[in-house]
Amino acid sequence: MMPPEPTKRALGEVYTLVLGLRPALPAMCTLCYLVSTRLPDWPNLNAGIYRMRHKSTICSIIRVLYFILFHMTNTFKDLGLSEKTLISIENMGYQEPTPVQEQAIPFILAGRDVVAAAQTGTGKTAAFMLPVLNNLGKSRKGQGPLCLVITPTRELAQQIDRVSTTIAKQTKHRTLTVVGGTKYDPQIRALKQGVDVLVATPGRLIDLCERKVVNLKDVEVLVLDEADRMLDMGFMPSVKKIIAQVSRERQTLLFSATLSSDVMTSVSSLLKNPEYIEIARKGATADTIEQFIMPVEHSQKPELLAEVLKERGGKRVLVFTRTKSRADACAKKLAHQGFKTRSIHADRSQSQREHALED
């Protein structure tokens, strides 16, 4: 439903007015947010300005101004990040913020709890690591972590580690990633030296807590990454056991591909008046991914796959199969076609998986 003409004219006038205020965007967004939170009946911004309930003139103006300023943002500098953080963004190759980054970063910088859903490949990791490291202090020797990131798998932990390490080179934070299948001693030595950011899988973190070599009482920012997968994999009891050791006076950030009712039921008690950001509907695929279906007989799949890879394949390609045996068979057939291939599945050791990814 479109707004009435007087409302449209008013919005146009406000938009023209604030065009000249663009240099002050970060400070004004923060000011408008702080003022608006002290006014009654503040609506969910993600629902859009046309659903706002205008209870007073001043309340309406602040809401509209916030909405326009927020959606005018299209560079990382506009979001209020520091110069050091902006340098790390250049090193990661980002030209402009993705939708989830554009919406999440201002709220995280303002210290808000955030719940965000966005498809894989939309920059969710940078959406929380950039503002967190922008604001995070430094731990003393033997102290920390000040930021704890919990993620369900080794591979996801390593991905977060790469992003956090890139940013930390500029912000001078100390980061550590602890996952299963690796030696304890190097992790324990690093924890004793003090860390600012700890990225961990639930199982290994609980082991370290039980060994009393990690203290979570100093955590200021808690990040739950891929919460939907943690729920599916049965990690939520372990995650809640970990969170029970973290101070309640913290900022909590939840990032996920989807926000199901089961996920929200599991984590709602962990959040304080969070901001909700939903870029992706359930089952949606990132705009950067092209999808097509090619119906074919099972016996013709290897030959067709080889032709598709020759025509459309890049330098690195992931091929998913239904079973472990098919993964091995597919890798062998592609190797016969001249492709350099490796298979990864549950029967492979961690070192074999890492070697396959690095090869």
Buried (B, 14 or more C-beta within 10 A) or exposed (E): EEEEEEBEEBBEEBEEEBEEBEEEBBEBBBBBBEBBEEEEEBEEBEEEBEEBEEEEEEBBBBBBBBBBBBEBBEBBBBBBBBEBBBEBBEEBEBEEBBBBBBBBBBBBBBEBBBBBBBBEEBBBBBBBBBBBBBBBEEBEEEBBBBBBBBBBBBBBBBBBBEBBBBBBBBBEBBBBBBBBEBEEEEBBEBBEEBBBBBBBBBBBBBBBBEEEBBBBEBBBBBBBBBBBBBBBEEBBEBBBEBBEBBEEEBBBBBBBBBBBEEBBEBBEEBBEEBBBBBBBEEEEEBEEEEEEEEEEEEEEBBEEBBEBBEEEBEEEEEBEBEEBEBBBBBBEBBEEBEBEBBBBBEEBEEEBBBEBEEE
